[in-house]
C-alpha cells in the first residue's frame, strides 16, 4: 500500500491527490490511506495534507527502503522482489543464502540492498568501506540458462549498466576500468564483484554485487588518493540537489535489464562490444599487465566479443582474460 501511494504521489508531485481518489484506485478505506500517509511521514517524506484538496509530496530525503526502491522501479522483471537491510554482512553473501535456501521459489531477479555492509568484499577478497547512509550496496541474483564459462561477461554487462545508470541519475560521465571498476576523473567510484555457483555445464546461480560511493566525504588514508564519490565529483550547483540512492538504483536496474536481455541473445558481448569500448577508460592507453608469468606493458585496444581485453604488445595482439590490469594515470600508475 505504501509503495503504491508513494508512486501516485510522486507521479503527481506538482499537484494534490485526493484521499477519495486513492481510496477508489486501491480499493481501501480512508483510514487505510491515512495510516499509509502517516507511515510515510514518519519515514521522512514531507507530505502536505490540505482539506478538500488531498495530499501532495513536497520533499523526499535520501531514503533507502523497500517501498522507496519499489516506487522508483521501471523494470519488467528485475527487482520485483526487493530484500532491503539497514545493515548486512554482505549483499552477495545474502543473495547466495537466498539462492541456497529458497528451494523451488522463483528468486531469479531478486535484488538485495543494504544501507551498510559489515563484511563487504571486492575483487581478490579486498574489503569495501561501507558506512551508513553513504553508499549504495546491492546484489542482483540470477539464474540464467547459459554456459558457465560465459558467466564472467556479466561483470562487464553490469559495468555498462552502472555507467548508464549514473549518467541517467546524475548527469556525470563515468568510465569503465576493465574488468570490474568504474572510475570518474581518474578515481574509483564503483566496484563490481560477480560470483557463481555452477556444475560443469549448468549454472546454479550467479550473484552480481555492486558498491557505489555516493555521499562519502572522505576516505581512509590508504585509498584517499584513488577513491572518490558522486557527491565529491559533482559541481557546487549540482550538489544543491541531493542524489537519491533509490533513484540511482532504479536507473541502474533498468539499464541492466536491457543490457542483460541483449547479452542473453548471444551469450557474448558481440552486440554490446562497440558501446562498451566507448565507455572504456583503458582504450588506446598504455597499460601494465600483471601476469603470473611476468609483467609487461602494452596499449589497450578494447575488448572482444568474449569480454577479453585486447592489448597491443610490441605489435602483437594479446588477449587478457584473467590477471589484473593497471592503467597509466589510473590508481597511481604513472
C-alpha positions as protocol buffer text, in pm:
chain_id: "A"
residue {
  index: 1
  type: UNK
  ca { x: 0 y: 0 z: 0 }
}
residue {
  index: 2
  type: UNK
  ca { x: 275 y: 249 z: 94 }
}
residue {
  index: 3
  type: UNK
  ca { x: 459 y: 175 z: -227 }
}
residue {
  index: 4
  type: UNK
  ca { x: 151 y: 226 z: -444 }
}
residue {
  index: 5
  type: UNK
  ca { x: 54 y: 552 z: -272 }
}
residue {
  index: 6
  type: UNK
  ca { x: 413 y: 675 z: -297 }
}
residue {
  index: 7
  type: UNK
  ca { x: 416 y: 602 z: -670 }
}
residue {
  index: 8
  type: UNK
  ca { x: 96 y: 802 z: -723 }
}
residue {
  index: 9
  type: UNK
  ca { x: 217 y: 1095 z: -512 }
}
residue {
  index: 10
  type: UNK
  ca { x: 548 y: 1101 z: -699 }
}
residue {
  index: 11
  type: UNK
  ca { x: 372 y: 1092 z: -1037 }
}
residue {
  index: 12
  type: UNK
  ca { x: 164 y: 1392 z: -926 }
}
residue {
  index: 13
  type: UNK
  ca { x: 432 y: 1574 z: -728 }
}
residue {
  index: 14
  type: UNK
  ca { x: 325 y: 1920 z: -850 }
}
residue {
  index: 15
  type: UNK
  ca { x: -39 y: 1872 z: -759 }
}
residue {
  index: 16
  type: UNK
  ca { x: -267 y: 1728 z: -493 }
}
residue {
  index: 17
  type: UNK
  ca { x: -412 y: 1378 z: -495 }
}
residue {
  index: 18
  type: UNK
  ca { x: -739 y: 1344 z: -309 }
}
residue {
  index: 19
  type: UNK
  ca { x: -783 y: 1083 z: -43 }
}
residue {
  index: 20
  type: UNK
  ca { x: -1100 y: 967 z: -216 }
}
residue {
  index: 21
  type: UNK
  ca { x: -909 y: 913 z: -539 }
}
residue {
  index: 22
  type: UNK
  ca { x: -656 y: 698 z: -355 }
}
residue {
  index: 23
  type: UNK
  ca { x: -934 y: 501 z: -188 }
}
residue {
  index: 24
  type: UNK
  ca { x: -1105 y: 428 z: -519 }
}
residue {
  index: 25
  type: UNK
  ca { x: -783 y: 348 z: -703 }
}
residue {
  index: 26
  type: UNK
  ca { x: -664 y: 92 z: -449 }
}
residue {
  index: 27
  type: UNK
  ca { x: -997 y: -26 z: -309 }
}
residue {
  index: 28
  type: UNK
  ca { x: -922 y: 66 z: 51 }
}
residue {
  index: 29
  type: UNK
  ca { x: -1075 y: 285 z: 321 }
}
residue {
  index: 30
  type: UNK
  ca { x: -980 y: 643 z: 401 }
}
residue {
  index: 31
  type: UNK
  ca { x: -840 y: 515 z: 731 }
}
residue {
  index: 32
  type: UNK
  ca { x: -606 y: 281 z: 544 }
}
residue {
  index: 33
  type: UNK
  ca { x: -487 y: 571 z: 326 }
}
residue {
  index: 34
  type: UNK
  ca { x: -437 y: 792 z: 630 }
}
residue {
  index: 35
  type: UNK
  ca { x: -230 y: 523 z: 806 }
}
residue {
  index: 36
  type: UNK
  ca { x: -12 y: 476 z: 498 }
}
residue {
  index: 37
  type: UNK
  ca { x: 46 y: 852 z: 469 }
}
residue {
  index: 38
  type: UNK
  ca { x: 131 y: 866 z: 840 }
}
residue {
  index: 39
  type: UNK
  ca { x: 388 y: 588 z: 799 }
}
residue {
  index: 40
  type: UNK
  ca { x: 545 y: 767 z: 504 }
}
residue {
  index: 41
  type: UNK
  ca { x: 574 y: 1089 z: 705 }
}
residue {
  index: 42
  type: UNK
  ca { x: 735 y: 902 z: 992 }
}
residue {
  index: 43
  type: UNK
  ca { x: 988 y: 761 z: 747 }
}
residue {
  index: 44
  type: UNK
  ca { x: 1091 y: 1114 z: 650 }
}
residue {
  index: 45
  type: UNK
  ca { x: 873 y: 1203 z: 350 }
}
residue {
  index: 46
  type: UNK
  ca { x: 738 y: 1557 z: 355 }
}
residue {
  index: 47
  type: UNK
  ca { x: 370 y: 1525 z: 261 }
}
residue {
  index: 48
  type: UNK
  ca { x: 124 y: 1813 z: 285 }
}
residue {
  index: 49
  type: UNK
  ca { x: -239 y: 1736 z: 361 }
}
residue {
  index: 50
  type: UNK
  ca { x: -495 y: 2005 z: 272 }
}
residue {
  index: 51
  type: UNK
  ca { x: -865 y: 1969 z: 338 }
}
residue {
  index: 52
  type: UNK
  ca { x: -1075 y: 1938 z: 19 }
}
residue {
  index: 53
  type: UNK
  ca { x: -756 y: 1907 z: -188 }
}
residue {
  index: 54
  type: UNK
  ca { x: -579 y: 1595 z: -67 }
}
residue {
  index: 55
  type: UNK
  ca { x: -214 y: 1504 z: -35 }
}
residue {
  index: 56
  type: UNK
  ca { x: 96 y: 1641 z: -205 }
}
residue {
  index: 57
  type: UNK
  ca { x: 451 y: 1509 z: -187 }
}
residue {
  index: 58
  type: UNK
  ca { x: 675 y: 1809 z: -119 }
}
residue {
  index: 59
  type: UNK
  ca { x: 1014 y: 1656 z: -48 }
}
residue {
  index: 60
  type: UNK
  ca { x: 1184 y: 1318 z: -44 }
}
residue {
  index: 61
  type: UNK
  ca { x: 1503 y: 1273 z: 158 }
}
residue {
  index: 62
  type: UNK
  ca { x: 1760 y: 1014 z: 52 }
}
residue {
  index: 63
  type: UNK
  ca { x: 1570 y: 716 z: 188 }
}
residue {
  index: 64
  type: UNK
  ca { x: 1651 y: 352 z: 121 }
}
residue {
  index: 65
  type: UNK
  ca { x: 1360 y: 119 z: 194 }
}
residue {
  index: 66
  type: UNK
  ca { x: 1168 y: -148 z: 7 }
}
residue {
  index: 67
  type: UNK
  ca { x: 881 y: 95 z: -57 }
}
residue {
  index: 68
  type: UNK
  ca { x: 1106 y: 374 z: -183 }
}
residue {
  index: 69
  type: UNK
  ca { x: 1306 y: 142 z: -407 }
}
residue {
  index: 70
  type: UNK
  ca { x: 997 y: -30 z: -547 }
}
residue {
  index: 71
  type: UNK
  ca { x: 835 y: 305 z: -622 }
}
residue {
  index: 72
  type: UNK
  ca { x: 1138 y: 400 z: -833 }
}
residue {
  index: 73
  type: UNK
  ca { x: 1148 y: 86 z: -1047 }
}
residue {
  index: 74
  type: UNK
  ca { x: 1052 y: 80 z: -1414 }
}
residue {
  index: 75
  type: UNK
  ca { x: 1167 y: -273 z: -1494 }
}
residue {
  index: 76
  type: UNK
  ca { x: 974 y: -566 z: -1637 }
}
residue {
  index: 77
  type: UNK
  ca { x: 1106 y: -844 z: -1413 }
}
residue {
  index: 78
  type: UNK
  ca { x: 1425 y: -733 z: -1242 }
}
residue {
  index: 79
  type: UNK
  ca { x: 1380 y: -625 z: -881 }
}
residue {
  index: 80
  type: UNK
  ca { x: 1020 y: -734 z: -847 }
}
residue {
  index: 81
  type: UNK
  ca { x: 1143 y: -888 z: -523 }
}
residue {
  index: 82
  type: UNK
  ca { x: 1350 y: -648 z: -313 }
}
residue {
  index: 83
  type: UNK
  ca { x: 1524 y: -756 z: 8 }
}
residue {
  index: 84
  type: UNK
  ca { x: 1634 y: -445 z: 197 }
}
residue {
  index: 85
  type: UNK
  ca { x: 1852 y: -439 z: 511 }
}
residue {
  index: 86
  type: UNK
  ca { x: 1967 y: -143 z: 721 }
}
residue {
  index: 87
  type: UNK
  ca { x: 2279 y: -345 z: 800 }
}
residue {
  index: 88
  type: UNK
  ca { x: 2412 y: -664 z: 647 }
}
residue {
  index: 89
  type: UNK
  ca { x: 2738 y: -856 z: 633 }
}
residue {
  index: 90
  type: UNK
  ca { x: 2741 y: -862 z: 252 }
}
residue {
  index: 91
  type: UNK
  ca { x: 2470 y: -832 z: -12 }
}
residue {
  index: 92
  type: UNK
  ca { x: 2647 y: -1100 z: -219 }
}
residue {
  index: 93
  type: UNK
  ca { x: 2653 y: -1336 z: 79 }
}
residue {
  index: 94
  type: UNK
  ca { x: 2284 y: -1274 z: 150 }
}
residue {
  index: 95
  type: UNK
  ca { x: 2192 y: -1329 z: -216 }
}
residue {
  index: 96
  type: UNK
  ca { x: 2373 y: -1663 z: -209 }
}
residue {
  index: 97
  type: UNK
  ca { x: 2186 y: -1756 z: 108 }
}
residue {
  index: 98
  type: UNK
  ca { x: 1856 y: -1684 z: -66 }
}
residue {
  index: 99
  type: UNK
  ca { x: 1950 y: -1899 z: -366 }
}
residue {
  index: 100
  type: UNK
  ca { x: 2064 y: -2188 z: -149 }
}
residue {
  index: 101
  type: UNK
  ca { x: 1773 y: -2181 z: 97 }
}
residue {
  index: 102
  type: UNK
  ca { x: 1476 y: -2082 z: -121 }
}
residue {
  index: 103
  type: UNK
  ca { x: 1416 y: -2427 z: -268 }
}
residue {
  index: 104
  type: UNK
  ca { x: 1176 y: -2412 z: -562 }
}
residue {
  index: 105
  type: UNK
  ca { x: 1079 y: -2049 z: -507 }
}
residue {
  index: 106
  type: UNK
  ca { x: 1146 y: -1835 z: -814 }
}
residue {
  index: 107
  type: UNK
  ca { x: 1417 y: -1599 z: -689 }
}
residue {
  index: 108
  type: UNK
  ca { x: 1559 y: -1505 z: -1029 }
}
residue {
  index: 109
  type: UNK
  ca { x: 1585 y: -1127 z: -1049 }
}
residue {
  index: 110
  type: UNK
  ca { x: 1578 y: -1071 z: -673 }
}
residue {
  index: 111
  type: UNK
  ca { x: 1775 y: -765 z: -563 }
}
residue {
  index: 112
  type: UNK
  ca { x: 1939 y: -747 z: -220 }
}
residue {
  index: 113
  type: UNK
  ca { x: 2011 y: -394 z: -93 }
}
residue {
  index: 114
  type: UNK
  ca { x: 2188 y: -276 z: 222 }
}
residue {
  index: 115
  type: UNK
  ca { x: 2243 y: 68 z: 370 }
}
residue {
  index: 116
  type: UNK
  ca { x: 2558 y: -63 z: 537 }
}
residue {
  index: 117
  type: UNK
  ca { x: 2779 y: -370 z: 492 }
}
residue {
  index: 118
  type: UNK
  ca { x: 2993 y: -502 z: 775 }
}
residue {
  index: 119
  type: UNK
  ca { x: 3185 y: -753 z: 562 }
}
residue {
  index: 120
  type: UNK
  ca { x: 3168 y: -616 z: 210 }
}
residue {
  index: 121
  type: UNK
  ca { x: 3420 y: -768 z: -29 }
}
residue {
  index: 122
  type: UNK
  ca { x: 3578 y: -665 z: -354 }
}
residue {
  index: 123
  type: UNK
  ca { x: 3780 y: -849 z: -614 }
}
residue {
  index: 124
  type: UNK
  ca { x: 4058 y: -1073 z: -473 }
}
residue {
  index: 125
  type: UNK
  ca { x: 3899 y: -1051 z: -127 }
}
residue {
  index: 126
  type: UNK
  ca { x: 3967 y: -681 z: -76 }
}
residue {
  index: 127
  type: UNK
  ca { x: 3746 y: -513 z: 185 }
}
residue {
  index: 128
  type: UNK
  ca { x: 3498 y: -243 z: 87 }
}
residue {
  index: 129
  type: UNK
  ca { x: 3436 y: 61 z: 308 }
}
residue {
  index: 130
  type: UNK
  ca { x: 3060 y: 95 z: 356 }
}
residue {
  index: 131
  type: UNK
  ca { x: 2934 y: 322 z: 635 }
}
residue {
  index: 132
  type: UNK
  ca { x: 2568 y: 402 z: 698 }
}
residue {
  index: 133
  type: UNK
  ca { x: 2395 y: 647 z: 467 }
}
residue {
  index: 134
  type: UNK
  ca { x: 2690 y: 698 z: 232 }
}
residue {
  index: 135
  type: UNK
  ca { x: 2691 y: 428 z: -33 }
}
residue {
  index: 136
  type: UNK
  ca { x: 2464 y: 214 z: -245 }
}
residue {
  index: 137
  type: UNK
  ca { x: 2533 y: -156 z: -200 }
}
residue {
  index: 138
  type: UNK
  ca { x: 2326 y: -409 z: -388 }
}
residue {
  index: 139
  type: UNK
  ca { x: 2338 y: -751 z: -548 }
}
residue {
  index: 140
  type: UNK
  ca { x: 2136 y: -896 z: -834 }
}
residue {
  index: 141
  type: UNK
  ca { x: 2057 y: -1267 z: -804 }
}
residue {
  index: 142
  type: UNK
  ca { x: 2029 y: -1450 z: -1137 }
}
residue {
  index: 143
  type: UNK
  ca { x: 1968 y: -1800 z: -1268 }
}
residue {
  index: 144
  type: UNK
  ca { x: 2040 y: -1773 z: -1639 }
}
residue {
  index: 145
  type: UNK
  ca { x: 2035 y: -2067 z: -1878 }
}
residue {
  index: 146
  type: UNK
  ca { x: 2388 y: -2010 z: -2002 }
}
residue {
  index: 147
  type: UNK
  ca { x: 2713 y: -2199 z: -2026 }
}
residue {
  index: 148
  type: UNK
  ca { x: 2908 y: -2140 z: -1701 }
}
residue {
  index: 149
  type: UNK
  ca { x: 3215 y: -2026 z: -1897 }
}
residue {
  index: 150
  type: UNK
  ca { x: 3010 y: -1730 z: -2024 }
}
residue {
  index: 151
  type: UNK
  ca { x: 2920 y: -1603 z: -1677 }
}
residue {
  index: 152
  type: UNK
  ca { x: 3223 y: -1371 z: -1625 }
}
residue {
  index: 153
  type: UNK
  ca { x: 3091 y: -1148 z: -1903 }
}
residue {
  index: 154
  type: UNK
  ca { x: 2808 y: -1045 z: -1672 }
}
residue {
  index: 155
  type: UNK
  ca { x: 3057 y: -829 z: -1482 }
}
residue {
  index: 156
  type: UNK
  ca { x: 3108 y: -626 z: -1800 }
}
residue {
  index: 157
  type: UNK
  ca { x: 2732 y: -612 z: -1862 }
}
residue {
  index: 158
  type: UNK
  ca { x: 2685 y: -477 z: -1511 }
}
residue {
  index: 159
  type: UNK
  ca { x: 2960 y: -220 z: -1561 }
}
residue {
  index: 160
  type: UNK
  ca { x: 2780 y: -83 z: -1866 }
}
residue {
  index: 161
  type: UNK
  ca { x: 2454 y: -61 z: -1671 }
}
residue {
  index: 162
  type: UNK
  ca { x: 2622 y: 125 z: -1384 }
}
residue {
  index: 163
  type: UNK
  ca { x: 2781 y: 380 z: -1619 }
}
residue {
  index: 164
  type: UNK
  ca { x: 2450 y: 448 z: -1794 }
}
residue {
  index: 165
  type: UNK
  ca { x: 2256 y: 449 z: -1466 }
}
residue {
  index: 166
  type: UNK
  ca { x: 2488 y: 708 z: -1311 }
}
residue {
  index: 167
  type: UNK
  ca { x: 2464 y: 920 z: -1624 }
}
residue {
  index: 168
  type: UNK
  ca { x: 2084 y: 898 z: -1616 }
}
residue {
  index: 169
  type: UNK
  ca { x: 2052 y: 982 z: -1246 }
}
residue {
  index: 170
  type: UNK
  ca { x: 2324 y: 1246 z: -1208 }
}
residue {
  index: 171
  type: UNK
  ca { x: 2446 y: 1368 z: -1546 }
}
residue {
  index: 172
  type: UNK
  ca { x: 2803 y: 1265 z: -1456 }
}
residue {
  index: 173
  type: UNK
  ca { x: 3004 y: 1069 z: -1711 }
}
residue {
  index: 174
  type: UNK
  ca { x: 3199 y: 785 z: -1551 }
}
residue {
  index: 175
  type: UNK
  ca { x: 3403 y: 529 z: -1744 }
}
residue {
  index: 176
  type: UNK
  ca { x: 3486 y: 161 z: -1711 }
}
residue {
  index: 177
  type: UNK
  ca { x: 3827 y: 37 z: -1598 }
}
residue {
  index: 178
  type: UNK
  ca { x: 3836 y: -320 z: -1723 }
}
residue {
  index: 179
  type: UNK
  ca { x: 3716 y: -550 z: -1591 }
}
residue {
  index: 180
  type: UNK
  ca { x: 3517 y: -451 z: -1283 }
}
residue {
  index: 181
  type: UNK
  ca { x: 3571 y: -91 z: -1171 }
}
residue {
  index: 182
  type: UNK
  ca { x: 3402 y: 236 z: -1264 }
}
residue {
  index: 183
  type: UNK
  ca { x: 3614 y: 550 z: -1247 }
}
residue {
  index: 184
  type: UNK
  ca { x: 3536 y: 920 z: -1254 }
}
residue {
  index: 185
  type: UNK
  ca { x: 3803 y: 1183 z: -1315 }
}
residue {
  index: 186
  type: UNK
  ca { x: 4071 y: 917 z: -1266 }
}
residue {
  index: 187
  type: UNK
  ca { x: 3945 y: 779 z: -934 }
}
residue {
  index: 188
  type: UNK
  ca { x: 3745 y: 469 z: -845 }
}
residue {
  index: 189
  type: UNK
  ca { x: 3380 y: 526 z: -770 }
}
residue {
  index: 190
  type: UNK
  ca { x: 3230 y: 178 z: -813 }
}
residue {
  index: 191
  type: UNK
  ca { x: 3340 y: -181 z: -758 }
}
residue {
  index: 192
  type: UNK
  ca { x: 3167 y: -487 z: -901 }
}
residue {
  index: 193
  type: UNK
  ca { x: 3203 y: -847 z: -781 }
}
residue {
  index: 194
  type: UNK
  ca { x: 3046 y: -1141 z: -967 }
}
residue {
  index: 195
  type: UNK
  ca { x: 3031 y: -1485 z: -805 }
}
residue {
  index: 196
  type: UNK
  ca { x: 2887 y: -1809 z: -941 }
}
residue {
  index: 197
  type: UNK
  ca { x: 2775 y: -2149 z: -820 }
}
residue {
  index: 198
  type: UNK
  ca { x: 2776 y: -2399 z: -1105 }
}
residue {
  index: 199
  type: UNK
  ca { x: 2815 y: -2758 z: -1221 }
}
residue {
  index: 200
  type: UNK
  ca { x: 3031 y: -2846 z: -1521 }
}
residue {
  index: 201
  type: UNK
  ca { x: 2760 y: -2747 z: -1769 }
}
residue {
  index: 202
  type: UNK
  ca { x: 2492 y: -2589 z: -1550 }
}
residue {
  index: 203
  type: UNK
  ca { x: 2460 y: -2263 z: -1357 }
}
residue {
  index: 204
  type: UNK
  ca { x: 2305 y: -2295 z: -1012 }
}
residue {
  index: 205
  type: UNK
  ca { x: 2308 y: -1920 z: -951 }
}
residue {
  index: 206
  type: UNK
  ca { x: 2505 y: -1606 z: -1021 }
}
residue {
  index: 207
  type: UNK
  ca { x: 2526 y: -1303 z: -793 }
}
residue {
  index: 208
  type: UNK
  ca { x: 2646 y: -969 z: -927 }
}
residue {
  index: 209
  type: UNK
  ca { x: 2727 y: -729 z: -646 }
}
residue {
  index: 210
  type: UNK
  ca { x: 2791 y: -358 z: -676 }
}
residue {
  index: 211
  type: UNK
  ca { x: 2913 y: -90 z: -438 }
}
residue {
  index: 212
  type: UNK
  ca { x: 2876 y: 276 z: -539 }
}
residue {
  index: 213
  type: UNK
  ca { x: 3033 y: 562 z: -345 }
}
residue {
  index: 214
  type: UNK
  ca { x: 2754 y: 819 z: -329 }
}
residue {
  index: 215
  type: UNK
  ca { x: 2769 y: 1052 z: -27 }
}
residue {
  index: 216
  type: UNK
  ca { x: 3120 y: 977 z: 101 }
}
residue {
  index: 217
  type: UNK
  ca { x: 3301 y: 1297 z: 201 }
}
residue {
  index: 218
  type: UNK
  ca { x: 3634 y: 1136 z: 286 }
}
residue {
  index: 219
  type: UNK
  ca { x: 3810 y: 801 z: 264 }
}
residue {
  index: 220
  type: UNK
  ca { x: 4067 y: 608 z: 469 }
}
residue {
  index: 221
  type: UNK
  ca { x: 4422 y: 724 z: 410 }
}
residue {
  index: 222
  type: UNK
  ca { x: 4522 y: 410 z: 218 }
}
residue {
  index: 223
  type: UNK
  ca { x: 4265 y: 477 z: -58 }
}
residue {
  index: 224
  type: UNK
  ca { x: 4214 y: 854 z: -31 }
}
residue {
  index: 225
  type: UNK
  ca { x: 4420 y: 920 z: -346 }
}
residue {
  index: 226
  type: UNK
  ca { x: 4244 y: 659 z: -558 }
}
residue {
  index: 227
  type: UNK
  ca { x: 3878 y: 672 z: -448 }
}
residue {
  index: 228
  type: UNK
  ca { x: 3604 y: 930 z: -483 }
}
residue {
  index: 229
  type: UNK
  ca { x: 3226 y: 964 z: -459 }
}
residue {
  index: 230
  type: UNK
  ca { x: 2944 y: 1104 z: -668 }
}
residue {
  index: 231
  type: UNK
  ca { x: 2897 y: 1391 z: -421 }
}
residue {
  index: 232
  type: UNK
  ca { x: 3265 y: 1484 z: -434 }
}
residue {
  index: 233
  type: UNK
  ca { x: 3270 y: 1485 z: -813 }
}
residue {
  index: 234
  type: UNK
  ca { x: 2960 y: 1698 z: -865 }
}
residue {
  index: 235
  type: UNK
  ca { x: 2987 y: 2073 z: -913 }
}
residue {
  index: 236
  type: UNK
  ca { x: 2855 y: 2308 z: -644 }
}
residue {
  index: 237
  type: UNK
  ca { x: 2540 y: 2382 z: -843 }
}
residue {
  index: 238
  type: UNK
  ca { x: 2478 y: 2012 z: -895 }
}
residue {
  index: 239
  type: UNK
  ca { x: 2521 y: 1945 z: -522 }
}
residue {
  index: 240
  type: UNK
  ca { x: 2220 y: 2162 z: -444 }
}
residue {
  index: 241
  type: UNK
  ca { x: 2005 y: 1859 z: -530 }
}
residue {
  index: 242
  type: UNK
  ca { x: 2087 y: 1556 z: -316 }
}
residue {
  index: 243
  type: UNK
  ca { x: 2137 y: 1233 z: -505 }
}
residue {
  index: 244
  type: UNK
  ca { x: 1866 y: 978 z: -431 }
}
residue {
  index: 245
  type: UNK
  ca { x: 2025 y: 637 z: -390 }
}
residue {
  index: 246
  type: UNK
  ca { x: 1692 y: 470 z: -460 }
}
residue {
  index: 247
  type: UNK
  ca { x: 1655 y: 665 z: -785 }
}
residue {
  index: 248
  type: UNK
  ca { x: 2012 y: 574 z: -880 }
}
residue {
  index: 249
  type: UNK
  ca { x: 1942 y: 207 z: -806 }
}
residue {
  index: 250
  type: UNK
  ca { x: 1627 y: 217 z: -1018 }
}
residue {
  index: 251
  type: UNK
  ca { x: 1822 y: 366 z: -1308 }
}
residue {
  index: 252
  type: UNK
  ca { x: 2098 y: 104 z: -1287 }
}
residue {
  index: 253
  type: UNK
  ca { x: 1850 y: -185 z: -1267 }
}
residue {
  index: 254
  type: UNK
  ca { x: 1659 y: -53 z: -1567 }
}
residue {
  index: 255
  type: UNK
  ca { x: 1979 y: -36 z: -1769 }
}
residue {
  index: 256
  type: UNK
  ca { x: 2098 y: -378 z: -1651 }
}
residue {
  index: 257
  type: UNK
  ca { x: 1774 y: -544 z: -1752 }
}
residue {
  index: 258
  type: UNK
  ca { x: 1812 y: -402 z: -2102 }
}
residue {
  index: 259
  type: UNK
  ca { x: 2177 y: -498 z: -2145 }
}
residue {
  index: 260
  type: UNK
  ca { x: 2127 y: -840 z: -1984 }
}
residue {
  index: 261
  type: UNK
  ca { x: 1850 y: -933 z: -2227 }
}
residue {
  index: 262
  type: UNK
  ca { x: 2074 y: -831 z: -2518 }
}
residue {
  index: 263
  type: UNK
  ca { x: 2359 y: -1042 z: -2375 }
}
residue {
  index: 264
  type: UNK
  ca { x: 2133 y: -1348 z: -2341 }
}
residue {
  index: 265
  type: UNK
  ca { x: 2051 y: -1345 z: -2712 }
}
residue {
  index: 266
  type: UNK
  ca { x: 2408 y: -1448 z: -2798 }
}
residue {
  index: 267
  type: UNK
  ca { x: 2569 y: -1530 z: -2460 }
}
residue {
  index: 268
  type: UNK
  ca { x: 2853 y: -1298 z: -2553 }
}
residue {
  index: 269
  type: UNK
  ca { x: 2921 y: -927 z: -2595 }
}
residue {
  index: 270
  type: UNK
  ca { x: 2903 y: -913 z: -2974 }
}
residue {
  index: 271
  type: UNK
  ca { x: 2602 y: -680 z: -2967 }
}
residue {
  index: 272
  type: UNK
  ca { x: 2743 y: -467 z: -2683 }
}
residue {
  index: 273
  type: UNK
  ca { x: 3114 y: -459 z: -2766 }
}
residue {
  index: 274
  type: UNK
  ca { x: 3116 y: -129 z: -2957 }
}
residue {
  index: 275
  type: UNK
  ca { x: 2918 y: 52 z: -2688 }
}
residue {
  index: 276
  type: UNK
  ca { x: 3132 y: -98 z: -2411 }
}
residue {
  index: 277
  type: UNK
  ca { x: 3453 y: 11 z: -2581 }
}
residue {
  index: 278
  type: UNK
  ca { x: 3314 y: 363 z: -2600 }
}
residue {
  index: 279
  type: UNK
  ca { x: 3293 y: 361 z: -2218 }
}
residue {
  index: 280
  type: UNK
  ca { x: 3636 y: 206 z: -2164 }
}
residue {
  index: 281
  type: UNK
  ca { x: 3890 y: 434 z: -1997 }
}
residue {
  index: 282
  type: UNK
  ca { x: 4167 y: 183 z: -2081 }
}
residue {
  index: 283
  type: UNK
  ca { x: 4114 y: 208 z: -2455 }
}
residue {
  index: 284
  type: UNK
  ca { x: 4413 y: 340 z: -2652 }
}
residue {
  index: 285
  type: UNK
  ca { x: 4605 y: 392 z: -2331 }
}
residue {
  index: 286
  type: UNK
  ca { x: 4922 y: 232 z: -2214 }
}
residue {
  index: 287
  type: UNK
  ca { x: 4862 y: -40 z: -1958 }
}
residue {
  index: 288
  type: UNK
  ca { x: 5072 y: -263 z: -1739 }
}
residue {
  index: 289
  type: UNK
  ca { x: 4955 y: -624 z: -1735 }
}
residue {
  index: 290
  type: UNK
  ca { x: 5023 y: -804 z: -1408 }
}
residue {
  index: 291
  type: UNK
  ca { x: 5054 y: -1159 z: -1536 }
}
residue {
  index: 292
  type: UNK
  ca { x: 5158 y: -1453 z: -1312 }
}
residue {
  index: 293
  type: UNK
  ca { x: 5427 y: -1530 z: -1571 }
}
residue {
  index: 294
  type: UNK
  ca { x: 5563 y: -1176 z: -1558 }
}
residue {
  index: 295
  type: UNK
  ca { x: 5460 y: -815 z: -1600 }
}
residue {
  index: 296
  type: UNK
  ca { x: 5462 y: -641 z: -1933 }
}
residue {
  index: 297
  type: UNK
  ca { x: 5332 y: -322 z: -2090 }
}
residue {
  index: 298
  type: UNK
  ca { x: 5128 y: -251 z: -2399 }
}
residue {
  index: 299
  type: UNK
  ca { x: 4842 y: -45 z: -2539 }
}
residue {
  index: 300
  type: UNK
  ca { x: 4483 y: -148 z: -2460 }
}
residue {
  index: 301
  type: UNK
  ca { x: 4274 y: -167 z: -2778 }
}
residue {
  index: 302
  type: UNK
  ca { x: 3936 y: -253 z: -2628 }
}
residue {
  index: 303
  type: UNK
  ca { x: 3750 y: -579 z: -2564 }
}
residue {
  index: 304
  type: UNK
  ca { x: 3650 y: -860 z: -2796 }
}
residue {
  index: 305
  type: UNK
  ca { x: 3312 y: -1034 z: -2802 }
}
residue {
  index: 306
  type: UNK
  ca { x: 3419 y: -1259 z: -2513 }
}
residue {
  index: 307
  type: UNK
  ca { x: 3497 y: -959 z: -2293 }
}
residue {
  index: 308
  type: UNK
  ca { x: 3872 y: -1018 z: -2309 }
}
residue {
  index: 309
  type: UNK
  ca { x: 4091 y: -710 z: -2310 }
}
residue {
  index: 310
  type: UNK
  ca { x: 4296 y: -683 z: -2628 }
}
residue {
  index: 311
  type: UNK
  ca { x: 4644 y: -544 z: -2571 }
}
residue {
  index: 312
  type: UNK
  ca { x: 4899 y: -449 z: -2836 }
}
residue {
  index: 313
  type: UNK
  ca { x: 5230 y: -578 z: -2703 }
}
residue {
  index: 314
  type: UNK
  ca { x: 5504 y: -456 z: -2934 }
}
residue {
  index: 315
  type: UNK
  ca { x: 5293 y: -514 z: -3244 }
}
residue {
  index: 316
  type: UNK
  ca { x: 5148 y: -846 z: -3125 }
}
residue {
  index: 317
  type: UNK
  ca { x: 4788 y: -859 z: -3006 }
}
residue {
  index: 318
  type: UNK
  ca { x: 4739 y: -1033 z: -2672 }
}
residue {
  index: 319
  type: UNK
  ca { x: 4403 y: -1137 z: -2522 }
}
residue {
  index: 320
  type: UNK
  ca { x: 4374 y: -1081 z: -2147 }
}
residue {
  index: 321
  type: UNK
  ca { x: 4106 y: -1286 z: -1972 }
}
residue {
  index: 322
  type: UNK
  ca { x: 4250 y: -1306 z: -1621 }
}
residue {
  index: 323
  type: UNK
  ca { x: 4508 y: -1136 z: -1407 }
}
residue {
  index: 324
  type: UNK
  ca { x: 4496 y: -770 z: -1323 }
}
residue {
  index: 325
  type: UNK
  ca { x: 4549 y: -467 z: -1542 }
}
residue {
  index: 326
  type: UNK
  ca { x: 4670 y: -129 z: -1417 }
}
residue {
  index: 327
  type: UNK
  ca { x: 4621 y: 174 z: -1638 }
}
residue {
  index: 328
  type: UNK
  ca { x: 4858 y: 468 z: -1673 }
}
residue {
  index: 329
  type: UNK
  ca { x: 4706 y: 763 z: -1489 }
}
residue {
  index: 330
  type: UNK
  ca { x: 4458 y: 545 z: -1301 }
}
residue {
  index: 331
  type: UNK
  ca { x: 4512 y: 436 z: -940 }
}
residue {
  index: 332
  type: UNK
  ca { x: 4853 y: 591 z: -911 }
}
residue {
  index: 333
  type: UNK
  ca { x: 5021 y: 408 z: -1202 }
}
residue {
  index: 334
  type: UNK
  ca { x: 5207 y: 700 z: -1363 }
}
